[in-house]
């Protein structure tokens, strides 16, 4: 993510089973805003997620991303992330998906 300002992020990914078969392909397209108030960083993103399963079923989600970080040095950053998503495809009622992450990144 950039130091500050608006940005667009497109992230394709795939999920594979234990037997090596492709289970699903996910493409996320987010519009984001990032700000840095040294030593803190903050980013928020929102946009669609498209999930195509191996059975050719297409699921559309509304995803978002919240990131709060602390710059420990010029190359080390600790972060906490929250990724909620609301699923609209394949179910009678919308379903929610939530991911919490925490960690430390090192920039080479």
The 8 nearest C-alpha neighbors of each residue, nearest first, counted from 0:
[[1, 2, 33, 6, 42, 3, 8, 31],
 [2, 0, 3, 33, 4, 6, 34, 5],
 [1, 3, 35, 34, 33, 0, 4, 40],
 [4, 2, 34, 33, 1, 35, 5, 32],
 [3, 5, 33, 32, 34, 6, 1, 2],
 [4, 6, 32, 31, 33, 3, 7, 30],
 [5, 7, 31, 30, 32, 8, 4, 1],
 [8, 6, 30, 29, 31, 9, 5, 28],
 [9, 7, 29, 28, 10, 30, 6, 31],
 [8, 10, 28, 27, 29, 11, 7, 26],
 [9, 11, 27, 26, 8, 28, 12, 25],
 [10, 12, 26, 25, 27, 9, 13, 24],
 [13, 11, 25, 24, 26, 10, 14, 27],
 [12, 14, 24, 23, 25, 15, 11, 21],
 [15, 13, 23, 22, 21, 24, 16, 12],
 [14, 16, 21, 22, 20, 19, 13, 17],
 [17, 15, 19, 18, 20, 22, 21, 14],
 [16, 18, 19, 15, 20, 21, 22, 14],
 [17, 19, 16, 20, 15, 21, 22, 14],
 [20, 18, 16, 17, 15, 21, 22, 14],
 [21, 19, 16, 15, 18, 22, 17, 14],
 [20, 22, 15, 23, 14, 16, 19, 53],
 [23, 21, 53, 15, 14, 52, 20, 16],
 [24, 22, 52, 14, 51, 53, 13, 21],
 [23, 25, 13, 51, 50, 12, 14, 52],
 [24, 26, 50, 12, 49, 11, 13, 51],
 [27, 25, 11, 49, 10, 48, 12, 50],
 [26, 28, 48, 10, 9, 47, 11, 29],
 [29, 27, 9, 46, 8, 47, 48, 10],
 [28, 30, 46, 8, 45, 7, 44, 31],
 [31, 29, 7, 44, 45, 6, 46, 8],
 [32, 30, 44, 6, 43, 5, 7, 29],
 [31, 33, 5, 4, 43, 42, 6, 44],
 [32, 34, 42, 3, 4, 41, 2, 5],
 [35, 33, 3, 41, 40, 2, 42, 4],
 [36, 34, 40, 37, 39, 3, 2, 41],
 [37, 35, 39, 38, 40, 34, 41, 3],
 [38, 36, 39, 35, 40, 70, 69, 34],
 [37, 39, 70, 69, 36, 40, 71, 35],
 [40, 38, 69, 37, 36, 68, 35, 70],
 [41, 39, 35, 68, 67, 34, 36, 69],
 [40, 42, 67, 34, 66, 33, 68, 35],
 [43, 41, 33, 66, 32, 65, 34, 67],
 [42, 44, 65, 32, 64, 31, 66, 33],
 [45, 43, 31, 64, 63, 30, 29, 32],
 [46, 44, 63, 29, 30, 62, 64, 31],
 [45, 47, 29, 62, 28, 61, 30, 63],
 [46, 48, 61, 60, 62, 28, 27, 49],
 [47, 49, 27, 60, 26, 59, 61, 62],
 [48, 50, 59, 26, 25, 58, 27, 60],
 [51, 49, 25, 58, 57, 24, 59, 52],
 [52, 50, 57, 24, 23, 56, 55, 58],
 [51, 53, 23, 55, 54, 56, 22, 50],
 [52, 54, 22, 55, 23, 21, 51, 56],
 [53, 55, 52, 56, 51, 22, 23, 57],
 [56, 54, 52, 53, 51, 57, 23, 50],
 [55, 57, 52, 54, 51, 58, 53, 89],
 [58, 56, 51, 50, 55, 52, 59, 49],
 [57, 59, 88, 50, 49, 51, 89, 56],
 [60, 58, 49, 88, 87, 48, 86, 50],
 [61, 59, 86, 48, 85, 47, 87, 62],
 [62, 60, 47, 85, 84, 46, 48, 86],
 [63, 61, 84, 46, 47, 45, 60, 48],
 [62, 64, 45, 44, 83, 82, 84, 46],
 [63, 65, 82, 44, 43, 81, 45, 66],
 [66, 64, 43, 81, 80, 42, 82, 44],
 [65, 67, 80, 42, 41, 79, 68, 43],
 [68, 66, 41, 79, 78, 40, 80, 42],
 [67, 69, 78, 40, 77, 39, 41, 79],
 [68, 70, 39, 77, 76, 38, 71, 40],
 [71, 69, 76, 38, 72, 39, 75, 77],
 [70, 72, 75, 76, 69, 77, 73, 38],
 [73, 71, 75, 74, 70, 76, 38, 69],
 [72, 74, 75, 70, 71, 76, 106, 105],
 [75, 73, 106, 72, 105, 76, 107, 71],
 [76, 74, 105, 72, 71, 104, 73, 70],
 [75, 77, 70, 104, 71, 103, 69, 78],
 [78, 76, 103, 69, 68, 102, 104, 70],
 [79, 77, 68, 102, 101, 67, 103, 69],
 [78, 80, 101, 67, 100, 66, 68, 102],
 [81, 79, 66, 100, 65, 99, 101, 67],
 [80, 82, 99, 65, 98, 64, 83, 100],
 [83, 81, 64, 98, 97, 63, 65, 99],
 [84, 82, 97, 96, 63, 62, 98, 81],
 [85, 83, 62, 96, 61, 95, 63, 97],
 [84, 86, 95, 61, 60, 94, 96, 62],
 [85, 87, 60, 94, 93, 88, 95, 59],
 [86, 88, 93, 59, 60, 85, 90, 58],
 [89, 87, 58, 59, 90, 86, 57, 60],
 [88, 90, 58, 91, 87, 56, 57, 86],
 [91, 89, 92, 88, 93, 87, 94, 86],
 [90, 92, 93, 89, 88, 87, 94, 86],
 [91, 93, 90, 94, 87, 86, 89, 88],
 [94, 92, 87, 86, 90, 85, 95, 91],
 [95, 93, 86, 85, 92, 96, 87, 90],
 [94, 96, 85, 84, 86, 97, 93, 83],
 [95, 97, 84, 83, 85, 94, 98, 86],
 [98, 96, 83, 82, 84, 95, 99, 81],
 [97, 99, 82, 81, 83, 100, 96, 80],
 [100, 98, 81, 80, 82, 97, 101, 79],
 [101, 99, 80, 79, 81, 98, 102, 78],
 [102, 100, 79, 78, 80, 99, 103, 77],
 [101, 103, 78, 77, 104, 79, 100, 76],
 [102, 104, 77, 76, 78, 105, 75, 101],
 [105, 103, 76, 75, 77, 106, 102, 78],
 [104, 106, 75, 74, 107, 76, 103, 77],
 [105, 107, 74, 75, 104, 73, 76, 72],
 [106, 105, 74, 75, 104, 73, 76, 72]]
